[in-house]
Amino acid sequence: MATLAVLFITAIWGSTFFIIKDAVGRIDPVDFLAIRFAIGAAIPALVFHRRLLRLNWAQWRLGLGLGFVYGLAQIAQTIGLRDTDASVSGFITGTYVVLTPLILWVAFRSRLSPTTWVAVALALAGLAVLSLRGVAGGGVGELLTLLGAALYALHIVLLDRWSRSADAMSLTVVQLIGIAATVGLAAAPGGYALPPDATVWGAVLYTAIAAGVVTMLLQTWAQRHITPTRVALLMTFEPVFASAFALWLGGEAFTLRLLFGGALILVGTLVGVRAGTPVAEDLGDSLNLRT
């Protein structure tokens, strides 16, 4: 049941790509995020308010700082999604799994196994196949999505370094508050625009509640019964679900570029997790924020 629950969560997250892409075609991406995370942070904050009251300032500062990094990742990914096919965005976003050990290697001189380097090479090859058009060819969206993936990877590294002694659920809620504050401040200069129609409101509520609060609680339950490595392996199929929904319901075209590029990234991700990269052990707490 726990395995099926994680697969269900992964499918929900995969479905958000084409839904968000449609929504940000009708509303500014940062305004969308501001409304979405205001709702997505308020609900768990009310549910778990007693836990939050027990946190000290150092724990709040930690959670808000992590939320700031994750909020920047959300902004980059969502703006990039506006100009990128949802199917492609799903696979590029998934490269955070292999970018995580690269950041550890660059920042902390952590040793990488030969298998991890193979995983990185496969993921980069897949990324090249998916988005080798470059900026001049209209690839700005892909570059922003890759920046978002790198920020997600940075978030995982910081989470690993800073959060060992913190209560996981309390830290998750504080991070959601930090994300809401970050995207809210980013949207403030131009003023806030409410969703223009029921379709966009539906996307906001679906991503905030179903893909946010519900999946956060369901994942917290599931991870009590299966290992973090198994969770990480199951989560690698998120871009597969993203592409499936984009092709099925989003009206996107199936291409050989998507097939080969996505397959390379997926194989690289699986190899990276099986190689024992840090994400295999620390991905769970970070994924609690995937809303």
N, C-alpha and C positions, 0 to 999 in steps of 0.2 A: 504493500500500500504506500509506503514512503517513497519507493522508486517511482510508482505511478504518479504520486503527488508532485514530485520534482519534474517529471516529464510534462505534467499538466501546467505547472508554473512556467516552464520553458516555452511551451506552446503559447501561453498567454503573452509572455514578453515578446515572442516572435511576431505575434499578431499586431503589436503596437506600431511596428515600423510603417506599414502602409496606412494605418489609421492616422498616425501623426503627420505623415507626408500629405495626406489629403487636407488635414486641418490647417497646417501651416501655409497652405496655398490660399487660405481665406483669412488668416489672422497672423500678425507678426509672431515669429517663432518665440521671441523672448516674452511677449505678453502671454502666449499660450503656456509657457513654462511657469510664469509667475502665478497664474490662476491655478494651474494644475498642482503645483507644489504647495500653494497656500492651503488647498484642500487636503492634499496628501500628507502634510505635516500636522495640520490641526486635528485630524481625527485620531491618529495614534497618540498625539500629545494629550488629548483628553482621556483616552483609554488608559494610558500608562502614567498619568500625572503624579501618582503617588511615588513611583520610582524616580521620576525626574526631581521631585522635591528632596530626595535623599542624595543627590549628586552634589559634589563640591565644585568650586569655581574652576579648579584645574581640569576636572572631567568635562565641564561645560566648554571650556576653552579648547580642549582636545577635539570634542565632537563638532564644535562649530568650525574649527579649522579644517577638519576632514570634509565637512559639508561644503566649505568654500571651494575646495579642489574639485569635489564631485559636481558642484554646481557649474563651474567653468566647463567641465567635460560635457555636461548636459547642453549648455549653450552652444558649444562648438558642434556637437553631434546634431542637434536639432536644426541649427541654421544650415549645416551641411546637407541634411536630409531634404531640405527644400529644393536643392538643385541636384540631388542624387537619387537614382532609382532605389526604392526601399529594399529590393532584393540585394543590390550591391552594398548598400549601407549596412545591412545586417552582417555580411561577411567581413567588411572592413572594420566594423566595430568589434567583431570577435577577435581581431588581432591583438587586443589588449592582453590576452593570455600569454602570447609569446613576447610581447613588448615588456611585460613585467620583469622577467629575468634579465633582459637587456638593461633596464634601468638600474637594477641591482648591481649589474656588472660595471656600469659606468659610474654610478654614484658611490658604491660601497666596495667595489673591487671583488665582488662575490665570484667564486669560480663557477663556470658553467660546464656542464658535461658535454661531451661530443654529441650526444643525442639531442640535447637542447639546441645546439647550434644547427643541427639538421632541421629541427622544428622551426627555428627562426628562418632558415633559408627557404623552406617550403612555403611558409606564410608570406614572406617577401615576394617570392615568385608569383604566388597567387594574387597578391596585391598589385603587382606589376601588370598581370593579365587583365585584372578588373579595371584598372584606372591609369593606364599608361598614356592617356591622352594629354596629361599635363594641364597647366593653367591656361595656356593659349587655346587648347582644344576643349575648354569648358570643364576642366576637372577641378575647379575650386571647391565644389561640394565634397568631392572625394578627399581632398587635402584637409578640409575642415573636419571631416569624419575621422580621418586618421589622427588629427590632433586630439579629437575627443577620446579616441582609443588610447592614445599615449597618456592623457590625463587620467583616464580610468586606471591604467597601469600604475601611474604614480600614486593614485589614491590607495591601491592595494598595498604598495610598498610602505607607504606611511602608516596605513592601518596595521600592518604587520609589526612595524617598529614601535608604535605608540599605544596600542590598545590591549596589550596582554592582560592587564589587571582590571579592565573595565567590564561592567555588566553588558553583555552583547545587545540585549533589547533596549536598554536605556541609551547606550551609545548610538544605536541605529536611529532612535527617535530624535536625539539631539542633532545628529547629522542631517536628518530630514529638515529640521528647523533651520540649520545652517544653509542647506540647499535653497530653501524657500526664501531666506533672507538674501542670498547671493543673486538669485534670478530676479527677485523683487527689486533690488537696488539697480540691477542692470536694465530693467524695464522702466524705471522711474523717470529718466531724463525726457523721454518722449511721451510720457503719460501712459496710462493703462487703457487698453481697449478691451472691452468685453467680447466674448464670442458673438459673432454676428447672426448665428442661426442655431437651430436645434442639433444639426449634425456636428458642429464644432463643440457645442456643449456636451454632446454625447461622448466625443473623443476625450474631452477634459475629464469627465466623470469616470469613464472607463479606465483611462491611464492612471488617474489618481486613486481610485477605489479598487477596482478589480485587479489591475496590474500593479497596484501599489500596496494598499493596506491588506487586502485579502491574501495576496501572494506572500507578503512579508510574514503574516501569521502562519500560513500554511508551510512555508519553508522552515520557520523556526521549529514547528512540530516535526517536520520530516527529518531535519538534521539531528534530532535526538536518536534516530533509529538507523541511520546509515552514515558512513564515513565521509569526511570532507572531500576526499579524493573521488569517491563515487559521485558525490554531488557535482564536483567540477566536471567530471566526464559527461554526466548527463546534460549539464548546462552548455556544453560545447555544441549542442544541436540547436541552440537558439537561432543562429543564422539560417539553418536549414528550414526551420519553421517560418522565419521571416521571409525567405524567398518563396516558400510554398504559398503563403497567404498573399504575397504581392502578386504572384503569377495567377493565383486562383481568383482572388477577390479584388485585387488592385489593378487588374488589367494590364500588367506589365508583360513584355515579350520575353520568351525564353530564347536565350542566345548561347552559342558555344563559348563565348567569353565568360558568361556567368557560370556555365557548367564547369569549365576547366579551372577558372580562377577560384571559384568557390570551393571546388574539390581540393585544390592545393592548400587553401587556407584551413579548411576543415581537417585535413590530414595532418597539417602542421600543428594545429591546435591539439588534436588528440595525442600526437607524439609528444608534444610539450608537457601535457598533463601527466602522461604515463612516465615521462622521464623524471618526474618528481620535482618539477619547478615549484617555486614558492607558492604560486597561485593555487596549486592543488590542495594546500593546507589552509590557505587564508581566503580563498575565494568566497566561502560561504557568508561570512559577515559582510563582505563588500556587496554581494549579490542581494542582500536584504534591501538595498537601496534602489534596485532596478525597478523603477516605476514608470 
